[in-house]
Amino acid sequence: MKKSLSFERAIARYIASIWKRNGKNAKSIWMGISIVLLLMVFANSLKARKYSYAQISNTQQAIEKAITAGDYALAQKLYEACKQEACLLLYERVYPLETATKKIDSLENKLKTYPGNLDIYTLLEVIYRQVGKIDLADYYLRQIKQLDPSR
């Protein structure tokens, strides 16, 4: 009667038997497995380092790191707490939707003053696409093509 083996030990024995048949010893297979595991851990640590807040010396750097990580809630909290001039320059990056809304309002007002201006239509199309309002972006793209069919 065969001894009952755990799944891991059974796999290890099977792999060792294959390596022995090919002239390799069982130690080299474990060495290979451990190297692969170390590489996986190293790759994950490099990936996590991108979003790490280690070695940040001021609030501005923390805000920029939060923005690059896509954590706008944290970026907004840090921005509200920061009173430095350098932090105030990051408003457009911390509040991208509010900034885009202000730009859209400004451009639509300019469009009332200068109807048929291709540059204004183009800017509105780009901003609406960035914000994710594809239907409005397509509307302005159609307007651009009506005014200038070569575009």
C-alpha positions as CSV (number, residue, x, y, z in Angstrom):
1,M,0.0,0.0,0.0
2,K,1.3,3.5,-0.9
3,K,1.9,6.1,1.7
4,S,-0.4,9.1,1.5
5,L,1.6,12.1,0.5
6,S,0.6,15.7,0.6
7,F,0.0,17.4,-2.7
8,E,3.2,19.5,-2.5
9,R,5.4,16.6,-1.7
10,A,3.9,14.5,-4.5
11,I,4.6,17.4,-7.0
12,A,8.1,17.8,-5.6
13,R,8.8,14.1,-6.0
14,Y,7.4,14.0,-9.5
15,I,9.5,17.0,-10.5
16,A,12.6,15.6,-8.8
17,S,12.1,12.3,-10.7
18,I,11.9,14.1,-14.0
19,W,15.0,16.1,-13.3
20,K,16.9,13.0,-12.2
21,R,16.0,11.2,-15.4
22,N,17.4,14.2,-17.3
23,G,20.7,14.1,-15.4
24,K,19.9,16.9,-13.0
25,N,19.8,16.7,-9.2
26,A,16.8,17.6,-7.1
27,K,18.6,20.6,-5.5
28,S,18.8,22.4,-8.8
29,I,15.0,22.3,-9.2
30,W,14.5,23.9,-5.7
31,M,17.2,26.4,-6.6
32,G,15.3,27.3,-9.7
33,I,12.0,27.6,-7.9
34,S,13.5,29.8,-5.2
35,I,15.1,32.1,-7.8
36,V,11.7,32.5,-9.6
37,L,10.0,33.3,-6.3
38,L,12.6,35.9,-5.4
39,L,12.2,37.5,-8.8
40,M,8.5,37.6,-8.3
41,V,8.8,39.3,-4.9
42,F,11.4,41.7,-6.3
43,A,9.1,42.6,-9.2
44,N,6.2,43.2,-6.9
45,S,8.3,45.4,-4.6
46,L,9.3,47.5,-7.6
47,K,5.7,47.9,-8.6
48,A,4.7,48.9,-5.1
49,R,7.6,51.4,-4.9
50,K,6.0,53.5,-7.6
51,Y,3.1,54.3,-5.2
52,S,5.2,54.4,-2.0
53,Y,5.2,57.6,0.1
54,A,8.7,56.9,1.5
55,Q,11.4,59.6,1.1
56,I,8.9,62.4,0.6
57,S,10.1,65.5,2.3
58,N,7.2,68.0,1.9
59,T,3.4,68.2,1.2
60,Q,3.8,69.2,-2.4
61,Q,5.7,65.9,-3.2
62,A,3.0,64.0,-1.3
63,I,0.3,65.7,-3.4
64,E,2.1,64.9,-6.6
65,K,2.6,61.3,-5.6
66,A,-1.1,60.9,-4.8
67,I,-2.0,62.4,-8.1
68,T,0.3,60.0,-10.0
69,A,-1.2,57.1,-8.0
70,G,-4.7,58.3,-9.0
71,D,-5.7,58.9,-5.3
72,Y,-7.4,62.2,-5.8
73,A,-9.2,62.0,-2.5
74,L,-5.9,62.0,-0.6
75,A,-4.5,64.7,-3.0
76,Q,-7.5,66.9,-2.2
77,K,-7.1,66.4,1.6
78,L,-3.5,67.3,1.4
79,Y,-4.1,70.2,-0.8
80,E,-6.7,71.7,1.6
81,A,-4.3,71.3,4.5
82,C,-1.4,72.8,2.6
83,K,-0.9,76.6,2.9
84,Q,2.4,76.8,0.9
85,E,2.5,78.7,-2.4
86,A,3.9,75.6,-4.2
87,C,0.9,73.6,-3.3
88,L,-1.5,76.2,-4.6
89,L,0.0,75.8,-8.1
90,L,-1.2,72.2,-8.1
91,Y,-4.9,73.1,-8.2
92,E,-5.5,72.0,-11.8
93,R,-3.9,68.6,-11.1
94,V,-5.8,68.0,-7.8
95,Y,-9.2,69.0,-9.2
96,P,-9.1,68.1,-12.8
97,L,-12.9,67.9,-13.3
98,E,-13.5,71.3,-11.8
99,T,-10.7,72.8,-13.8
100,A,-12.1,71.3,-17.0
101,T,-15.6,72.6,-16.2
102,K,-14.3,76.1,-15.8
103,K,-12.4,75.8,-19.1
104,I,-15.5,74.5,-20.8
105,D,-17.6,77.4,-19.4
106,S,-15.0,79.9,-20.5
107,L,-14.7,78.5,-24.0
108,E,-18.5,78.3,-24.5
109,N,-18.8,81.9,-23.6
110,K,-16.0,82.8,-26.1
111,L,-17.9,80.7,-28.7
112,K,-20.9,83.0,-28.2
113,T,-18.7,86.0,-28.9
114,Y,-16.8,84.4,-31.8
115,P,-19.2,81.9,-33.4
116,G,-17.6,79.6,-36.0
117,N,-14.1,79.8,-34.4
118,L,-12.4,76.5,-35.2
119,D,-9.9,76.8,-32.5
120,I,-12.6,77.1,-29.8
121,Y,-14.5,74.1,-31.3
122,T,-11.3,72.1,-31.3
123,L,-10.5,72.9,-27.7
124,L,-14.0,72.0,-26.6
125,E,-13.9,68.7,-28.4
126,V,-10.6,67.8,-26.8
127,I,-11.7,68.8,-23.3
128,Y,-15.0,66.9,-23.5
129,R,-13.1,63.8,-24.7
130,Q,-10.7,64.1,-21.8
131,V,-13.6,64.5,-19.3
132,G,-15.4,61.4,-20.8
133,K,-18.4,63.2,-22.4
134,I,-18.0,61.5,-25.8
135,D,-21.4,62.6,-27.1
136,L,-20.5,66.3,-26.7
137,A,-17.0,65.7,-28.1
138,D,-18.5,64.1,-31.2
139,Y,-21.0,67.0,-31.5
140,Y,-18.1,69.5,-31.6
141,L,-16.2,67.2,-34.0
142,R,-19.1,67.3,-36.4
143,Q,-19.3,71.1,-36.1
144,I,-15.5,71.3,-36.9
145,K,-16.0,69.1,-40.0
146,Q,-19.0,71.2,-41.1
147,L,-16.9,74.4,-40.8
148,D,-13.8,72.9,-42.3
149,P,-14.3,69.7,-44.3
150,S,-10.5,69.3,-44.8
151,R,-10.0,68.4,-41.0
